[in-house]
Amino acid sequence: MQSFNYSSPASLADAAKALTGGARAIAGGQSLLPSMKLGLAAPDALADLSGIAELNGITVAGGAVKIGAMTTHAAVAASKEVAAAIPALAALAGNIGDRQVRNRGTLGGSLANNDPAACYPAAVLGLGATVHTNKRTIAADDFFKGLYQTALADDEIITAVSFPVPEKAGWQKFKQPASRFSIVGVFVSKGPQGVRVAVTGAGAGVFRAKDLEARLAANWSASALAGATVSSAGLNSDLHGSAEYRAALIPVLAARAVG
């Protein structure tokens, strides 16, 4: 792994200044560090966000669960407040990766990286969440832009995510056994943002399954998805599953998530 400069800013303002100077933010490091070891990423400088207290924590108020960007997956999974307000979100966090990933990986880091098979993007899009940064707020539908791409500017830092508490929500993941990434994952919800069905692992990035949403909006039940199909056009094909296989999994997992 190549040499690089390292800084640990104590405030959000200092972190933003470091990014303006060309540093790359590092959160839990569960994606960036392996990429650096493989030579797939070679930043000249890293700004470690772990020392910024204001980026950590969970609050539930005003019909929303607000989670700081540096809050770990393990903390979300263990939160009684999250489990009471959005059980599907706590369940999702508790099944990300392995113990190391859950104890080091963070909500903000996962979203900024936007791996096409990551779990958290499905929850953000599936609940119609709002991403807060040091500059603005970004609606979930506007945040994810494609393969490892988001709406974030180079010097923009995710500070928190607000998840509206739904009337109903569910999560199902068909995982790759070794990596525990989603071959296909589906998050469904019915709430302030209407009916939403978000899919991860199947394409170049997380996306909404609008046809399934329409069926569930008319009848929120697993039976409403009986016979539903999803086009395989543009979906991933690899050694873990063809595009057609992934397309077939989406309505099945959505029905299971509805329960």
C-alpha positions as CSV (number, residue, x, y, z in Angstrom):
1,M,0.0,0.0,0.0
2,Q,1.4,3.4,-1.0
3,S,2.3,6.1,1.5
4,F,-0.2,8.9,2.3
5,N,-0.7,11.8,4.8
6,Y,-3.1,11.2,7.6
7,S,-5.0,13.7,9.7
8,S,-7.7,13.4,12.4
9,P,-9.8,16.5,12.4
10,A,-11.6,17.3,15.6
11,S,-14.4,19.3,14.1
12,L,-16.6,19.2,11.0
13,A,-15.1,22.5,9.9
14,D,-11.6,21.1,10.1
15,A,-12.6,18.0,8.2
16,A,-14.2,20.1,5.4
17,K,-11.0,22.2,5.2
18,A,-8.9,19.0,4.8
19,L,-11.2,17.8,2.0
20,T,-10.9,21.1,0.3
21,G,-7.1,20.6,0.4
22,G,-7.4,17.3,-1.4
23,A,-7.7,14.8,1.4
24,R,-10.2,11.9,1.1
25,A,-12.5,11.3,4.0
26,I,-12.3,7.9,5.8
27,A,-15.1,6.7,8.1
28,G,-14.9,3.0,9.2
29,G,-12.4,2.2,6.4
30,Q,-14.1,-1.2,5.6
31,S,-14.2,-0.4,1.9
32,L,-11.5,2.2,1.4
33,L,-8.7,0.4,3.1
34,P,-9.1,-2.9,1.3
35,S,-9.3,-0.9,-2.0
36,M,-6.0,0.8,-1.1
37,K,-4.4,-2.5,-0.3
38,L,-5.4,-3.8,-3.7
39,G,-4.1,-0.7,-5.5
40,L,-7.6,0.3,-6.6
41,A,-7.5,3.6,-4.7
42,A,-4.5,5.7,-4.0
43,P,-5.4,8.9,-2.1
44,D,-2.5,11.2,-1.2
45,A,-4.1,12.1,2.1
46,L,-6.8,10.8,4.4
47,A,-8.9,12.8,6.9
48,D,-10.2,10.4,9.6
49,L,-13.8,11.4,10.7
50,S,-13.9,9.2,13.7
51,G,-12.9,11.9,16.2
52,I,-15.8,14.2,15.3
53,A,-18.4,13.7,18.1
54,E,-21.2,15.6,16.3
55,L,-21.3,12.9,13.6
56,N,-22.2,10.1,16.1
57,G,-25.5,9.2,17.8
58,I,-29.1,8.3,17.4
59,T,-32.2,10.4,18.1
60,V,-35.9,9.6,17.7
61,A,-38.2,12.6,17.5
62,G,-40.9,14.2,15.4
63,G,-41.7,10.9,13.5
64,A,-38.2,10.4,12.4
65,V,-35.1,8.4,13.4
66,K,-32.0,10.5,12.9
67,I,-28.7,8.7,12.8
68,G,-25.3,10.3,12.8
69,A,-23.1,9.5,9.9
70,M,-20.3,7.9,12.0
71,T,-22.7,5.7,13.9
72,T,-21.7,2.1,13.4
73,H,-23.9,-0.7,12.1
74,A,-23.5,-2.5,15.4
75,A,-24.8,0.6,17.3
76,V,-27.8,0.9,15.0
77,A,-28.6,-2.8,15.4
78,A,-28.3,-2.6,19.2
79,S,-30.4,0.5,19.6
80,K,-33.7,-0.1,21.4
81,E,-35.0,3.2,20.0
82,V,-34.3,2.1,16.4
83,A,-35.8,-1.4,17.0
84,A,-39.0,0.2,18.4
85,A,-39.4,2.8,15.7
86,I,-38.2,0.9,12.6
87,P,-37.5,-2.8,13.4
88,A,-36.6,-3.5,9.7
89,L,-33.8,-0.9,9.9
90,A,-32.3,-2.5,13.0
91,A,-32.5,-5.9,11.4
92,L,-30.8,-4.7,8.3
93,A,-27.9,-3.2,10.3
94,G,-27.5,-6.3,12.4
95,N,-27.0,-8.5,9.3
96,I,-24.4,-6.3,7.4
97,G,-21.1,-8.2,6.8
98,D,-19.5,-9.8,9.8
99,R,-18.7,-8.5,13.4
100,Q,-15.7,-6.5,12.3
101,V,-17.6,-4.8,9.6
102,R,-20.6,-4.0,11.9
103,N,-18.3,-2.7,14.6
104,R,-16.2,-0.5,12.3
105,G,-18.4,0.3,9.4
106,T,-20.6,3.4,9.5
107,L,-23.8,4.6,8.0
108,G,-22.2,7.6,6.3
109,G,-19.3,5.6,5.0
110,S,-21.6,3.0,3.4
111,L,-23.7,5.7,1.7
112,A,-20.8,7.7,0.5
113,N,-19.2,4.6,-1.0
114,N,-22.5,3.5,-2.5
115,D,-21.5,-0.1,-3.3
116,P,-24.1,-1.6,-5.7
117,A,-24.7,-4.5,-3.3
118,A,-24.6,-2.6,0.0
119,C,-27.6,-2.9,2.4
120,Y,-28.0,0.7,3.7
121,P,-28.8,2.3,0.4
122,A,-31.8,0.1,0.2
123,A,-33.1,1.3,3.6
124,V,-32.4,5.0,2.7
125,L,-34.2,4.7,-0.6
126,G,-36.8,2.3,0.6
127,L,-37.9,4.6,3.5
128,G,-37.5,7.9,1.5
129,A,-34.9,9.1,4.0
130,T,-33.1,12.5,3.9
131,V,-29.3,12.7,3.8
132,H,-27.9,15.6,5.7
133,T,-24.5,17.0,4.8
134,N,-22.3,19.9,6.0
135,K,-23.8,22.0,3.1
136,R,-27.4,20.9,2.5
137,T,-30.0,18.2,2.7
138,I,-30.5,15.6,-0.1
139,A,-33.6,13.5,-0.7
140,A,-33.0,9.8,-1.1
141,D,-34.3,9.8,-4.7
142,D,-31.7,12.4,-5.6
143,F,-28.7,11.0,-3.7
144,F,-27.8,7.8,-5.5
145,K,-26.4,8.4,-9.0
146,G,-25.1,5.1,-10.2
147,L,-22.2,2.7,-9.7
148,Y,-20.2,4.1,-6.7
149,Q,-21.6,7.5,-7.5
150,T,-23.6,9.9,-5.3
151,A,-24.7,13.5,-5.4
152,L,-22.0,14.4,-2.9
153,A,-19.4,17.1,-4.0
154,D,-15.8,16.3,-3.4
155,D,-15.6,18.4,-0.3
156,E,-19.1,17.5,1.1
157,I,-19.5,15.3,4.2
158,I,-22.5,13.3,5.2
159,T,-23.4,14.4,8.8
160,A,-26.6,12.4,9.5
161,V,-29.6,10.6,7.9
162,S,-33.2,11.1,8.9
163,F,-35.5,8.1,8.4
164,P,-39.2,8.8,8.5
165,V,-40.9,6.3,10.8
166,P,-43.2,4.1,8.5
167,E,-46.5,2.5,9.2
168,K,-45.0,-0.8,8.0
169,A,-41.6,-1.8,6.7
170,G,-39.7,-5.0,5.9
171,W,-36.3,-6.2,4.7
172,Q,-35.2,-9.3,3.0
173,K,-31.7,-10.2,1.7
174,F,-30.5,-13.1,-0.4
175,K,-26.8,-12.9,0.5
176,Q,-23.6,-14.1,-1.0
177,P,-22.4,-16.5,1.7
178,A,-18.7,-15.5,1.8
179,S,-19.0,-11.7,1.5
180,R,-22.5,-11.3,2.9
181,F,-23.2,-8.7,0.3
182,S,-26.6,-8.8,-1.3
183,I,-27.0,-10.9,-4.4
184,V,-30.4,-9.2,-4.1
185,G,-31.8,-7.3,-1.2
186,V,-35.3,-5.7,-1.0
187,F,-36.5,-3.0,1.4
188,V,-40.3,-2.3,1.4
189,S,-42.2,0.4,3.3
190,K,-45.5,2.1,3.7
191,G,-45.5,5.4,5.4
192,P,-45.1,9.2,5.0
193,Q,-43.4,8.8,1.7
194,G,-46.0,6.4,0.3
195,V,-45.3,2.8,-0.7
196,R,-41.6,2.3,-1.6
197,V,-39.7,-0.8,-2.8
198,A,-35.9,-0.4,-3.0
199,V,-33.6,-3.0,-4.5
200,T,-29.9,-3.5,-4.0
201,G,-27.5,-6.0,-5.4
202,A,-29.3,-6.5,-8.6
203,G,-28.1,-3.6,-10.7
204,A,-25.4,-1.0,-11.0
205,G,-26.8,0.7,-7.9
206,V,-29.9,0.8,-5.7
207,F,-33.2,1.4,-7.5
208,R,-36.9,1.5,-6.9
209,A,-39.2,-1.2,-8.3
210,K,-42.1,1.0,-9.4
211,D,-44.3,-1.8,-10.7
212,L,-44.1,-3.6,-7.3
213,E,-44.8,-0.3,-5.5
214,A,-48.0,0.1,-7.5
215,R,-49.2,-3.3,-6.6
216,L,-48.5,-2.8,-2.9
217,A,-50.1,0.6,-2.9
218,A,-53.4,-1.0,-4.1
219,N,-53.1,-3.9,-1.7
220,W,-50.4,-4.1,0.9
221,S,-50.0,-7.9,1.1
222,A,-47.7,-10.6,-0.1
223,S,-50.5,-11.9,-2.3
224,A,-50.5,-8.6,-4.3
225,L,-47.1,-9.6,-5.7
226,A,-48.2,-13.1,-6.8
227,G,-47.3,-13.4,-10.5
228,A,-45.3,-10.1,-10.5
229,T,-42.3,-10.0,-12.7
230,V,-39.3,-7.6,-13.0
231,S,-37.4,-7.1,-16.3
232,S,-33.9,-8.4,-16.3
233,A,-32.7,-5.7,-18.7
234,G,-29.7,-3.9,-17.2
235,L,-29.4,-6.2,-14.2
236,N,-26.1,-7.8,-13.1
237,S,-24.9,-11.2,-14.3
238,D,-21.9,-12.8,-12.6
239,L,-20.8,-16.1,-11.2
240,H,-23.3,-15.7,-8.3
241,G,-26.4,-15.3,-10.5
242,S,-27.6,-14.3,-13.9
243,A,-29.7,-11.2,-14.6
244,E,-32.7,-13.4,-15.0
245,Y,-32.1,-15.0,-11.7
246,R,-31.8,-11.7,-9.9
247,A,-34.9,-10.4,-11.7
248,A,-36.8,-13.5,-10.4
249,L,-35.6,-13.0,-6.9
250,I,-36.8,-9.4,-6.6
251,P,-40.6,-10.0,-6.3
252,V,-40.1,-13.1,-4.2
253,L,-38.0,-11.2,-1.7
254,A,-40.4,-8.2,-1.8
255,A,-43.3,-10.5,-0.9
256,R,-41.3,-12.0,2.0
257,A,-40.5,-8.5,3.2
258,V,-44.2,-7.5,3.2
259,G,-44.7,-10.7,5.3
